[in-house]
Amino acid sequence: MDLPTLIESYGSEDKCRAYLEAIRWPDGILCPRCQSAKISRIAKRGQFDCDSCRYQFSVTAGTIFHDSHLPLWKWFLATYLITESRKGISANQLKRTLGVSYKTAWYMCHRIRSAMRDDMAEMLSGIVEADEAHFGGKARSNPFSRKPSPAGKAIVLGAVERGGNVRVRMSDHRGGAHSNVSKREVWDFLLNVIADDAEALYSDGASQYDGFEDENTRHEAVNHRMGQWVQADVHTNTIESVWSLFKRSVVGSYHHLSVKHLPAYLDEMAFRYNNRENAYLFRDTLLRLIDAESMKYAELIAG
């Protein structure tokens, strides 16, 4: 999918509705209320009438598109731009591209990010690399220094399967050193994302990873503090490249992220990374939007 194809295929409301109908009900239209297949079309209103329970509905009924005043083609364009932009796209840029207010663009971005969250992802197997990254922070101790204070940084745990998917989780702790994350928290994350039969876990020399091995999974490490970055095939370059990609997104696209919304941006990054070879990424993202739970603006800004 490229931009000219997108505009040609989904440049009108009718084309967007026809496509949503095709991917939402590939085996025929079903009533969202009673799941009956006995459906009549109300062509003039672009709606359907259930012959069983008499419920009238549209293709957007029960989806996040239903309570939106934006035309579907703008939703399609926003979805395309977010999924196809390797480093993401800011709400300000989306505002200018779609001709909407910043509030509308920001709200739309977060609703799409919410649909990208994958709580049922497959466990990582094979060779897995694990590491932590630190984001944000303010230079409070020295007001003349531009270097962020380690104490104010958000810590993110990450693990990536070589040639496969990445899993990330923001830590409850703050700081700039490994000692700020407990061994229990690191192990809880790893045990929830790495399969029992994974071949190996590769990490740096942080003590939190010590002992994470059994008869199926071995653990090896490289000591970055001693200038050791690669030992045979043992390294953490893959997960480091994931952090580098996300940091370039922050610097080049988003510029400023709050700790509150950082997990949403991490979900977006992980979704794009895990679908980097998916030829049907646009379609699959729309399917997630169809099934996504409603997100109220008041809930998004609360707290």
C-alpha positions as protocol buffer text, in pm:
chain_id: "A"
residue {
  index: 1
  type: MET
  ca { x: 0 y: 0 z: 0 }
}
residue {
  index: 2
  type: ASP
  ca { x: 131 y: 340 z: -100 }
}
residue {
  index: 3
  type: LEU
  ca { x: -25 y: 686 z: -74 }
}
residue {
  index: 4
  type: PRO
  ca { x: -149 y: 713 z: -437 }
}
residue {
  index: 5
  type: THR
  ca { x: -311 y: 369 z: -407 }
}
residue {
  index: 6
  type: LEU
  ca { x: -471 y: 469 z: -78 }
}
residue {
  index: 7
  type: ILE
  ca { x: -622 y: 785 z: -226 }
}
residue {
  index: 8
  type: GLU
  ca { x: -740 y: 606 z: -538 }
}
residue {
  index: 9
  type: SER
  ca { x: -894 y: 314 z: -349 }
}
residue {
  index: 10
  type: TYR
  ca { x: -1039 y: 491 z: -44 }
}
residue {
  index: 11
  type: GLY
  ca { x: -1075 y: 855 z: -145 }
}
residue {
  index: 12
  type: SER
  ca { x: -1448 y: 876 z: -75 }
}
residue {
  index: 13
  type: GLU
  ca { x: -1685 y: 790 z: 207 }
}
residue {
  index: 14
  type: ASP
  ca { x: -1864 y: 525 z: 0 }
}
residue {
  index: 15
  type: LYS
  ca { x: -1539 y: 348 z: -89 }
}
residue {
  index: 16
  type: CYS
  ca { x: -1431 y: 346 z: 276 }
}
residue {
  index: 17
  type: ARG
  ca { x: -1763 y: 205 z: 391 }
}
residue {
  index: 18
  type: ALA
  ca { x: -1754 y: -65 z: 125 }
}
residue {
  index: 19
  type: TYR
  ca { x: -1403 y: -168 z: 235 }
}
residue {
  index: 20
  type: LEU
  ca { x: -1495 y: -173 z: 604 }
}
residue {
  index: 21
  type: GLU
  ca { x: -1795 y: -391 z: 520 }
}
residue {
  index: 22
  type: ALA
  ca { x: -1574 y: -633 z: 326 }
}
residue {
  index: 23
  type: ILE
  ca { x: -1317 y: -678 z: 603 }
}
residue {
  index: 24
  type: ARG
  ca { x: -1560 y: -665 z: 895 }
}
residue {
  index: 25
  type: TRP
  ca { x: -1799 y: -923 z: 750 }
}
residue {
  index: 26
  type: PRO
  ca { x: -1599 y: -1129 z: 496 }
}
residue {
  index: 27
  type: ASP
  ca { x: -1857 y: -1412 z: 511 }
}
residue {
  index: 28
  type: GLY
  ca { x: -2162 y: -1187 z: 496 }
}
residue {
  index: 29
  type: ILE
  ca { x: -2317 y: -914 z: 711 }
}
residue {
  index: 30
  type: LEU
  ca { x: -2412 y: -1010 z: 1066 }
}
residue {
  index: 31
  type: CYS
  ca { x: -2628 y: -814 z: 1306 }
}
residue {
  index: 32
  type: PRO
  ca { x: -2406 y: -674 z: 1586 }
}
residue {
  index: 33
  type: ARG
  ca { x: -2689 y: -727 z: 1836 }
}
residue {
  index: 34
  type: CYS
  ca { x: -2819 y: -1081 z: 1765 }
}
residue {
  index: 35
  type: GLN
  ca { x: -2562 y: -1211 z: 1511 }
}
residue {
  index: 36
  type: SER
  ca { x: -2837 y: -1293 z: 1262 }
}
residue {
  index: 37
  type: ALA
  ca { x: -2741 y: -1315 z: 894 }
}
residue {
  index: 38
  type: LYS
  ca { x: -3090 y: -1215 z: 777 }
}
residue {
  index: 39
  type: ILE
  ca { x: -3011 y: -857 z: 682 }
}
residue {
  index: 40
  type: SER
  ca { x: -3178 y: -604 z: 454 }
}
residue {
  index: 41
  type: ARG
  ca { x: -3004 y: -297 z: 313 }
}
residue {
  index: 42
  type: ILE
  ca { x: -3134 y: 56 z: 357 }
}
residue {
  index: 43
  type: ALA
  ca { x: -2946 y: 192 z: 56 }
}
residue {
  index: 44
  type: LYS
  ca { x: -3050 y: 556 z: 87 }
}
residue {
  index: 45
  type: ARG
  ca { x: -2914 y: 582 z: 441 }
}
residue {
  index: 46
  type: GLY
  ca { x: -2618 y: 347 z: 397 }
}
residue {
  index: 47
  type: GLN
  ca { x: -2751 y: 128 z: 678 }
}
residue {
  index: 48
  type: PHE
  ca { x: -2874 y: -225 z: 739 }
}
residue {
  index: 49
  type: ASP
  ca { x: -3189 y: -362 z: 898 }
}
residue {
  index: 50
  type: CYS
  ca { x: -3188 y: -691 z: 1089 }
}
residue {
  index: 51
  type: ASP
  ca { x: -3489 y: -901 z: 987 }
}
residue {
  index: 52
  type: SER
  ca { x: -3467 y: -1094 z: 1314 }
}
residue {
  index: 53
  type: CYS
  ca { x: -3447 y: -828 z: 1586 }
}
residue {
  index: 54
  type: ARG
  ca { x: -3526 y: -520 z: 1370 }
}
residue {
  index: 55
  type: TYR
  ca { x: -3203 y: -349 z: 1481 }
}
residue {
  index: 56
  type: GLN
  ca { x: -3085 y: -88 z: 1234 }
}
residue {
  index: 57
  type: PHE
  ca { x: -2711 y: -34 z: 1212 }
}
residue {
  index: 58
  type: SER
  ca { x: -2429 y: 84 z: 988 }
}
residue {
  index: 59
  type: VAL
  ca { x: -2088 y: -63 z: 911 }
}
residue {
  index: 60
  type: THR
  ca { x: -1934 y: 160 z: 1179 }
}
residue {
  index: 61
  type: ALA
  ca { x: -2178 y: 55 z: 1454 }
}
residue {
  index: 62
  type: GLY
  ca { x: -1996 y: -63 z: 1765 }
}
residue {
  index: 63
  type: THR
  ca { x: -1659 y: 64 z: 1643 }
}
residue {
  index: 64
  type: ILE
  ca { x: -1452 y: 371 z: 1735 }
}
residue {
  index: 65
  type: PHE
  ca { x: -1556 y: 522 z: 1401 }
}
residue {
  index: 66
  type: HIS
  ca { x: -1919 y: 538 z: 1512 }
}
residue {
  index: 67
  type: ASP
  ca { x: -1886 y: 823 z: 1764 }
}
residue {
  index: 68
  type: SER
  ca { x: -1649 y: 1026 z: 1546 }
}
residue {
  index: 69
  type: HIS
  ca { x: -1755 y: 1327 z: 1342 }
}
residue {
  index: 70
  type: LEU
  ca { x: -1459 y: 1287 z: 1106 }
}
residue {
  index: 71
  type: PRO
  ca { x: -1516 y: 1132 z: 763 }
}
residue {
  index: 72
  type: LEU
  ca { x: -1384 y: 779 z: 723 }
}
residue {
  index: 73
  type: TRP
  ca { x: -1132 y: 879 z: 459 }
}
residue {
  index: 74
  type: LYS
  ca { x: -953 y: 1094 z: 719 }
}
residue {
  index: 75
  type: TRP
  ca { x: -943 y: 796 z: 956 }
}
residue {
  index: 76
  type: PHE
  ca { x: -802 y: 583 z: 675 }
}
residue {
  index: 77
  type: LEU
  ca { x: -536 y: 841 z: 593 }
}
residue {
  index: 78
  type: ALA
  ca { x: -437 y: 884 z: 959 }
}
residue {
  index: 79
  type: THR
  ca { x: -412 y: 506 z: 1003 }
}
residue {
  index: 80
  type: TYR
  ca { x: -194 y: 479 z: 694 }
}
residue {
  index: 81
  type: LEU
  ca { x: 40 y: 760 z: 803 }
}
residue {
  index: 82
  type: ILE
  ca { x: 84 y: 621 z: 1154 }
}
residue {
  index: 83
  type: THR
  ca { x: 148 y: 264 z: 1043 }
}
residue {
  index: 84
  type: GLU
  ca { x: 374 y: 346 z: 749 }
}
residue {
  index: 85
  type: SER
  ca { x: 587 y: 615 z: 917 }
}
residue {
  index: 86
  type: ARG
  ca { x: 891 y: 427 z: 1044 }
}
residue {
  index: 87
  type: LYS
  ca { x: 956 y: 682 z: 1318 }
}
residue {
  index: 88
  type: GLY
  ca { x: 591 y: 770 z: 1375 }
}
residue {
  index: 89
  type: ILE
  ca { x: 412 y: 1094 z: 1302 }
}
residue {
  index: 90
  type: SER
  ca { x: 333 y: 1372 z: 1549 }
}
residue {
  index: 91
  type: ALA
  ca { x: -17 y: 1500 z: 1621 }
}
residue {
  index: 92
  type: ASN
  ca { x: 96 y: 1840 z: 1494 }
}
residue {
  index: 93
  type: GLN
  ca { x: 197 y: 1693 z: 1159 }
}
residue {
  index: 94
  type: LEU
  ca { x: -127 y: 1497 z: 1138 }
}
residue {
  index: 95
  type: LYS
  ca { x: -318 y: 1814 z: 1220 }
}
residue {
  index: 96
  type: ARG
  ca { x: -162 y: 1993 z: 922 }
}
residue {
  index: 97
  type: THR
  ca { x: -204 y: 1695 z: 688 }
}
residue {
  index: 98
  type: LEU
  ca { x: -570 y: 1628 z: 767 }
}
residue {
  index: 99
  type: GLY
  ca { x: -677 y: 1988 z: 821 }
}
residue {
  index: 100
  type: VAL
  ca { x: -814 y: 1925 z: 1170 }
}
residue {
  index: 101
  type: SER
  ca { x: -752 y: 2077 z: 1511 }
}
residue {
  index: 102
  type: TYR
  ca { x: -459 y: 1965 z: 1725 }
}
residue {
  index: 103
  type: LYS
  ca { x: -698 y: 1823 z: 1985 }
}
residue {
  index: 104
  type: THR
  ca { x: -871 y: 1610 z: 1719 }
}
residue {
  index: 105
  type: ALA
  ca { x: -541 y: 1488 z: 1574 }
}
residue {
  index: 106
  type: TRP
  ca { x: -397 y: 1406 z: 1919 }
}
residue {
  index: 107
  type: TYR
  ca { x: -712 y: 1220 z: 2021 }
}
residue {
  index: 108
  type: MET
  ca { x: -716 y: 1026 z: 1694 }
}
residue {
  index: 109
  type: CYS
  ca { x: -350 y: 926 z: 1734 }
}
residue {
  index: 110
  type: HIS
  ca { x: -410 y: 787 z: 2081 }
}
residue {
  index: 111
  type: ARG
  ca { x: -716 y: 592 z: 1973 }
}
residue {
  index: 112
  type: ILE
  ca { x: -517 y: 429 z: 1696 }
}
residue {
  index: 113
  type: ARG
  ca { x: -227 y: 359 z: 1936 }
}
residue {
  index: 114
  type: SER
  ca { x: -468 y: 198 z: 2180 }
}
residue {
  index: 115
  type: ALA
  ca { x: -581 y: -44 z: 1908 }
}
residue {
  index: 116
  type: MET
  ca { x: -217 y: -135 z: 1843 }
}
residue {
  index: 117
  type: ARG
  ca { x: -164 y: -267 z: 2196 }
}
residue {
  index: 118
  type: ASP
  ca { x: -116 y: -644 z: 2186 }
}
residue {
  index: 119
  type: ASP
  ca { x: -181 y: -812 z: 2520 }
}
residue {
  index: 120
  type: MET
  ca { x: -195 y: -1162 z: 2366 }
}
residue {
  index: 121
  type: ALA
  ca { x: 137 y: -1160 z: 2178 }
}
residue {
  index: 122
  type: GLU
  ca { x: 321 y: -1487 z: 2131 }
}
residue {
  index: 123
  type: MET
  ca { x: 607 y: -1574 z: 2364 }
}
residue {
  index: 124
  type: LEU
  ca { x: 957 y: -1504 z: 2240 }
}
residue {
  index: 125
  type: SER
  ca { x: 1168 y: -1805 z: 2150 }
}
residue {
  index: 126
  type: GLY
  ca { x: 1500 y: -1890 z: 1989 }
}
residue {
  index: 127
  type: ILE
  ca { x: 1771 y: -1643 z: 2089 }
}
residue {
  index: 128
  type: VAL
  ca { x: 1632 y: -1352 z: 2291 }
}
residue {
  index: 129
  type: GLU
  ca { x: 1813 y: -1029 z: 2378 }
}
residue {
  index: 130
  type: ALA
  ca { x: 1709 y: -825 z: 2681 }
}
residue {
  index: 131
  type: ASP
  ca { x: 1801 y: -478 z: 2799 }
}
residue {
  index: 132
  type: GLU
  ca { x: 1669 y: -163 z: 2966 }
}
residue {
  index: 133
  type: ALA
  ca { x: 1645 y: 187 z: 2821 }
}
residue {
  index: 134
  type: HIS
  ca { x: 1596 y: 525 z: 2988 }
}
residue {
  index: 135
  type: PHE
  ca { x: 1383 y: 807 z: 2855 }
}
residue {
  index: 136
  type: GLY
  ca { x: 1308 y: 1163 z: 2960 }
}
residue {
  index: 137
  type: GLY
  ca { x: 1421 y: 1336 z: 3276 }
}
residue {
  index: 138
  type: LYS
  ca { x: 1494 y: 1699 z: 3359 }
}
residue {
  index: 139
  type: ALA
  ca { x: 1817 y: 1868 z: 3462 }
}
residue {
  index: 140
  type: ARG
  ca { x: 1701 y: 1987 z: 3803 }
}
residue {
  index: 141
  type: SER
  ca { x: 2031 y: 1971 z: 3996 }
}
residue {
  index: 142
  type: ASN
  ca { x: 2209 y: 2204 z: 3754 }
}
residue {
  index: 143
  type: PRO
  ca { x: 1980 y: 2455 z: 3579 }
}
residue {
  index: 144
  type: PHE
  ca { x: 2258 y: 2543 z: 3333 }
}
residue {
  index: 145
  type: SER
  ca { x: 2304 y: 2183 z: 3219 }
}
residue {
  index: 146
  type: ARG
  ca { x: 2109 y: 2040 z: 2925 }
}
residue {
  index: 147
  type: LYS
  ca { x: 2183 y: 1685 z: 3031 }
}
residue {
  index: 148
  type: PRO
  ca { x: 1873 y: 1517 z: 3184 }
}
residue {
  index: 149
  type: SER
  ca { x: 1897 y: 1410 z: 3544 }
}
residue {
  index: 150
  type: PRO
  ca { x: 1910 y: 1028 z: 3582 }
}
residue {
  index: 151
  type: ALA
  ca { x: 1667 y: 1050 z: 3873 }
}
residue {
  index: 152
  type: GLY
  ca { x: 1392 y: 1176 z: 3644 }
}
residue {
  index: 153
  type: LYS
  ca { x: 1417 y: 916 z: 3371 }
}
residue {
  index: 154
  type: ALA
  ca { x: 1152 y: 655 z: 3288 }
}
residue {
  index: 155
  type: ILE
  ca { x: 1294 y: 303 z: 3263 }
}
residue {
  index: 156
  type: VAL
  ca { x: 1166 y: 65 z: 2996 }
}
residue {
  index: 157
  type: LEU
  ca { x: 1234 y: -309 z: 2994 }
}
residue {
  index: 158
  type: GLY
  ca { x: 1266 y: -477 z: 2656 }
}
residue {
  index: 159
  type: ALA
  ca { x: 1323 y: -818 z: 2503 }
}
residue {
  index: 160
  type: VAL
  ca { x: 1350 y: -907 z: 2136 }
}
residue {
  index: 161
  type: GLU
  ca { x: 1366 y: -1238 z: 1953 }
}
residue {
  index: 162
  type: ARG
  ca { x: 1633 y: -1235 z: 1685 }
}
residue {
  index: 163
  type: GLY
  ca { x: 1448 y: -1222 z: 1355 }
}
residue {
  index: 164
  type: GLY
  ca { x: 1119 y: -1200 z: 1546 }
}
residue {
  index: 165
  type: ASN
  ca { x: 913 y: -976 z: 1768 }
}
residue {
  index: 166
  type: VAL
  ca { x: 988 y: -731 z: 2045 }
}
residue {
  index: 167
  type: ARG
  ca { x: 813 y: -693 z: 2381 }
}
residue {
  index: 168
  type: VAL
  ca { x: 843 y: -385 z: 2602 }
}
residue {
  index: 169
  type: ARG
  ca { x: 715 y: -274 z: 2941 }
}
residue {
  index: 170
  type: MET
  ca { x: 762 y: 50 z: 3132 }
}
residue {
  index: 171
  type: SER
  ca { x: 903 y: 0 z: 3480 }
}
residue {
  index: 172
  type: ASP
  ca { x: 736 y: 143 z: 3789 }
}
residue {
  index: 173
  type: HIS
  ca { x: 1076 y: 272 z: 3899 }
}
residue {
  index: 174
  type: ARG
  ca { x: 1253 y: 590 z: 3792 }
}
residue {
  index: 175
  type: GLY
  ca { x: 1623 y: 655 z: 3759 }
}
residue {
  index: 176
  type: GLY
  ca { x: 1924 y: 614 z: 3536 }
}
residue {
  index: 177
  type: ALA
  ca { x: 2102 y: 307 z: 3666 }
}
residue {
  index: 178
  type: HIS
  ca { x: 2037 y: -67 z: 3663 }
}
residue {
  index: 179
  type: SER
  ca { x: 2010 y: -62 z: 4041 }
}
residue {
  index: 180
  type: ASN
  ca { x: 1682 y: 127 z: 4009 }
}
residue {
  index: 181
  type: VAL
  ca { x: 1511 y: -184 z: 3866 }
}
residue {
  index: 182
  type: SER
  ca { x: 1477 y: -481 z: 4097 }
}
residue {
  index: 183
  type: LYS
  ca { x: 1571 y: -832 z: 3996 }
}
residue {
  index: 184
  type: ARG
  ca { x: 1217 y: -942 z: 4075 }
}
residue {
  index: 185
  type: GLU
  ca { x: 1073 y: -690 z: 3828 }
}
residue {
  index: 186
  type: VAL
  ca { x: 1316 y: -789 z: 3552 }
}
residue {
  index: 187
  type: TRP
  ca { x: 1247 y: -1158 z: 3602 }
}
residue {
  index: 188
  type: ASP
  ca { x: 871 y: -1104 z: 3613 }
}
residue {
  index: 189
  type: PHE
  ca { x: 893 y: -929 z: 3276 }
}
residue {
  index: 190
  type: LEU
  ca { x: 1118 y: -1195 z: 3123 }
}
residue {
  index: 191
  type: LEU
  ca { x: 907 y: -1487 z: 3248 }
}
residue {
  index: 192
  type: ASN
  ca { x: 599 y: -1326 z: 3093 }
}
residue {
  index: 193
  type: VAL
  ca { x: 752 y: -1273 z: 2749 }
}
residue {
  index: 194
  type: ILE
  ca { x: 1009 y: -1553 z: 2697 }
}
residue {
  index: 195
  type: ALA
  ca { x: 900 y: -1909 z: 2618 }
}
residue {
  index: 196
  type: ASP
  ca { x: 1017 y: -2190 z: 2844 }
}
residue {
  index: 197
  type: ASP
  ca { x: 1195 y: -2360 z: 2555 }
}
residue {
  index: 198
  type: ALA
  ca { x: 1382 y: -2049 z: 2432 }
}
residue {
  index: 199
  type: GLU
  ca { x: 1736 y: -2136 z: 2328 }
}
residue {
  index: 200
  type: ALA
  ca { x: 1919 y: -1852 z: 2502 }
}
residue {
  index: 201
  type: LEU
  ca { x: 1891 y: -1517 z: 2673 }
}
residue {
  index: 202
  type: TYR
  ca { x: 2163 y: -1263 z: 2593 }
}
residue {
  index: 203
  type: SER
  ca { x: 2202 y: -953 z: 2808 }
}
residue {
  index: 204
  type: ASP
  ca { x: 2459 y: -705 z: 2931 }
}
residue {
  index: 205
  type: GLY
  ca { x: 2639 y: -759 z: 3259 }
}
residue {
  index: 206
  type: ALA
  ca { x: 2364 y: -627 z: 3486 }
}
residue {
  index: 207
  type: SER
  ca { x: 2319 y: -846 z: 3792 }
}
residue {
  index: 208
  type: GLN
  ca { x: 1941 y: -854 z: 3750 }
}
residue {
  index: 209
  type: TYR
  ca { x: 1981 y: -1117 z: 3477 }
}
residue {
  index: 210
  type: ASP
  ca { x: 2208 y: -1346 z: 3680 }
}
residue {
  index: 211
  type: GLY
  ca { x: 2063 y: -1693 z: 3727 }
}
residue {
  index: 212
  type: PHE
  ca { x: 1806 y: -1668 z: 3451 }
}
residue {
  index: 213
  type: GLU
  ca { x: 1877 y: -2006 z: 3296 }
}
residue {
  index: 214
  type: ASP
  ca { x: 1760 y: -2365 z: 3317 }
}
residue {
  index: 215
  type: GLU
  ca { x: 1796 y: -2692 z: 3127 }
}
residue {
  index: 216
  type: ASN
  ca { x: 1625 y: -2538 z: 2821 }
}
residue {
  index: 217
  type: THR
  ca { x: 1748 y: -2179 z: 2818 }
}
residue {
  index: 218
  type: ARG
  ca { x: 2105 y: -2071 z: 2873 }
}
residue {
  index: 219
  type: HIS
  ca { x: 2207 y: -1719 z: 2973 }
}
residue {
  index: 220
  type: GLU
  ca { x: 2515 y: -1539 z: 2844 }
}
residue {
  index: 221
  type: ALA
  ca { x: 2620 y: -1178 z: 2883 }
}
residue {
  index: 222
  type: VAL
  ca { x: 2860 y: -920 z: 2749 }
}
residue {
  index: 223
  type: ASN
  ca { x: 3021 y: -672 z: 2986 }
}
residue {
  index: 224
  type: HIS
  ca { x: 2963 y: -325 z: 2844 }
}
residue {
  index: 225
  type: ARG
  ca { x: 3140 y: -160 z: 3135 }
}
residue {
  index: 226
  type: MET
  ca { x: 3461 y: -339 z: 3035 }
}
residue {
  index: 227
  type: GLY
  ca { x: 3418 y: -238 z: 2671 }
}
residue {
  index: 228
  type: GLN
  ca { x: 3296 y: -583 z: 2565 }
}
residue {
  index: 229
  type: TRP
  ca { x: 3018 y: -551 z: 2305 }
}
residue {
  index: 230
  type: VAL
  ca { x: 3035 y: -878 z: 2112 }
}
residue {
  index: 231
  type: GLN
  ca { x: 3157 y: -1225 z: 2209 }
}
residue {
  index: 232
  type: ALA
  ca { x: 3101 y: -1475 z: 1925 }
}
residue {
  index: 233
  type: ASP
  ca { x: 2724 y: -1448 z: 1862 }
}
residue {
  index: 234
  type: VAL
  ca { x: 2655 y: -1306 z: 2209 }
}
residue {
  index: 235
  type: HIS
  ca { x: 2553 y: -939 z: 2193 }
}
residue {
  index: 236
  type: THR
  ca { x: 2259 y: -708 z: 2254 }
}
residue {
  index: 237
  type: ASN
  ca { x: 2281 y: -516 z: 1927 }
}
residue {
  index: 238
  type: THR
  ca { x: 1928 y: -611 z: 1818 }
}
residue {
  index: 239
  type: ILE
  ca { x: 1754 y: -471 z: 2125 }
}
residue {
  index: 240
  type: GLU
  ca { x: 1986 y: -171 z: 2117 }
}
residue {
  index: 241
  type: SER
  ca { x: 1868 y: -100 z: 1761 }
}
residue {
  index: 242
  type: VAL
  ca { x: 1507 y: -109 z: 1889 }
}
residue {
  index: 243
  type: TRP
  ca { x: 1590 y: 153 z: 2151 }
}
residue {
  index: 244
  type: SER
  ca { x: 1772 y: 360 z: 1890 }
}
residue {
  index: 245
  type: LEU
  ca { x: 1468 y: 354 z: 1662 }
}
residue {
  index: 246
  type: PHE
  ca { x: 1236 y: 466 z: 1940 }
}
residue {
  index: 247
  type: LYS
  ca { x: 1472 y: 740 z: 2057 }
}
residue {
  index: 248
  type: ARG
  ca { x: 1488 y: 874 z: 1700 }
}
residue {
  index: 249
  type: SER
  ca { x: 1107 y: 877 z: 1701 }
}
residue {
  index: 250
  type: VAL
  ca { x: 1106 y: 1084 z: 2019 }
}
residue {
  index: 251
  type: VAL
  ca { x: 1370 y: 1329 z: 1896 }
}
residue {
  index: 252
  type: GLY
  ca { x: 1254 y: 1353 z: 1536 }
}
residue {
  index: 253
  type: SER
  ca { x: 875 y: 1322 z: 1555 }
}
residue {
  index: 254
  type: TYR
  ca { x: 722 y: 1346 z: 1902 }
}
residue {
  index: 255
  type: HIS
  ca { x: 981 y: 1573 z: 2073 }
}
residue {
  index: 256
  type: HIS
  ca { x: 811 y: 1556 z: 2415 }
}
residue {
  index: 257
  type: LEU
  ca { x: 643 y: 1256 z: 2581 }
}
residue {
  index: 258
  type: SER
  ca { x: 480 y: 1239 z: 2921 }
}
residue {
  index: 259
  type: VAL
  ca { x: 540 y: 941 z: 3148 }
}
residue {
  index: 260
  type: LYS
  ca { x: 164 y: 886 z: 3154 }
}
residue {
  index: 261
  type: HIS
  ca { x: 140 y: 828 z: 2778 }
}
residue {
  index: 262
  type: LEU
  ca { x: 482 y: 666 z: 2725 }
}
residue {
  index: 263
  type: PRO
  ca { x: 336 y: 310 z: 2730 }
}
residue {
  index: 264
  type: ALA
  ca { x: 104 y: 403 z: 2441 }
}
residue {
  index: 265
  type: TYR
  ca { x: 396 y: 523 z: 2228 }
}
residue {
  index: 266
  type: LEU
  ca { x: 587 y: 208 z: 2317 }
}
residue {
  index: 267
  type: ASP
  ca { x: 289 y: -3 z: 2204 }
}
residue {
  index: 268
  type: GLU
  ca { x: 287 y: 183 z: 1872 }
}
residue {
  index: 269
  type: MET
  ca { x: 660 y: 130 z: 1821 }
}
residue {
  index: 270
  type: ALA
  ca { x: 636 y: -241 z: 1909 }
}
residue {
  index: 271
  type: PHE
  ca { x: 338 y: -290 z: 1677 }
}
residue {
  index: 272
  type: ARG
  ca { x: 519 y: -136 z: 1381 }
}
residue {
  index: 273
  type: TYR
  ca { x: 836 y: -333 z: 1459 }
}
residue {
  index: 274
  type: ASN
  ca { x: 650 y: -663 z: 1492 }
}
residue {
  index: 275
  type: ASN
  ca { x: 466 y: -600 z: 1165 }
}
residue {
  index: 276
  type: ARG
  ca { x: 764 y: -470 z: 970 }
}
residue {
  index: 277
  type: GLU
  ca { x: 724 y: -747 z: 710 }
}
residue {
  index: 278
  type: ASN
  ca { x: 343 y: -755 z: 710 }
}
residue {
  index: 279
  type: ALA
  ca { x: 221 y: -681 z: 357 }
}
residue {
  index: 280
  type: TYR
  ca { x: -132 y: -630 z: 494 }
}
residue {
  index: 281
  type: LEU
  ca { x: -42 y: -393 z: 775 }
}
residue {
  index: 282
  type: PHE
  ca { x: -299 y: -128 z: 678 }
}
residue {
  index: 283
  type: ARG
  ca { x: -584 y: -381 z: 661 }
}
residue {
  index: 284
  type: ASP
  ca { x: -483 y: -550 z: 986 }
}
residue {
  index: 285
  type: THR
  ca { x: -466 y: -216 z: 1167 }
}
residue {
  index: 286
  type: LEU
  ca { x: -815 y: -127 z: 1047 }
}
residue {
  index: 287
  type: LEU
  ca { x: -938 y: -462 z: 1177 }
}
residue {
  index: 288
  type: ARG
  ca { x: -795 y: -375 z: 1516 }
}
residue {
  index: 289
  type: LEU
  ca { x: -972 y: -38 z: 1505 }
}
residue {
  index: 290
  type: ILE
  ca { x: -1300 y: -214 z: 1429 }
}
residue {
  index: 291
  type: ASP
  ca { x: -1258 y: -435 z: 1737 }
}
residue {
  index: 292
  type: ALA
  ca { x: -1105 y: -166 z: 1962 }
}
residue {
  index: 293
  type: GLU
  ca { x: -1278 y: -55 z: 2279 }
}
residue {
  index: 294
  type: SER
  ca { x: -1414 y: 297 z: 2295 }
}
residue {
  index: 295
  type: MET
  ca { x: -1181 y: 556 z: 2446 }
}
residue {
  index: 296
  type: LYS
  ca { x: -1335 y: 874 z: 2585 }
}
residue {
  index: 297
  type: TYR
  ca { x: -1135 y: 1196 z: 2562 }
}
residue {
  index: 298
  type: ALA
  ca { x: -1207 y: 1273 z: 2928 }
}
residue {
  index: 299
  type: GLU
  ca { x: -1058 y: 937 z: 3028 }
}
residue {
  index: 300
  type: LEU
  ca { x: -751 y: 998 z: 2814 }
}
residue {
  index: 301
  type: ILE
  ca { x: -663 y: 1331 z: 2979 }
}
residue {
  index: 302
  type: ALA
  ca { x: -768 y: 1234 z: 3332 }
}
residue {
  index: 303
  type: GLY
  ca { x: -513 y: 1211 z: 3612 }
}
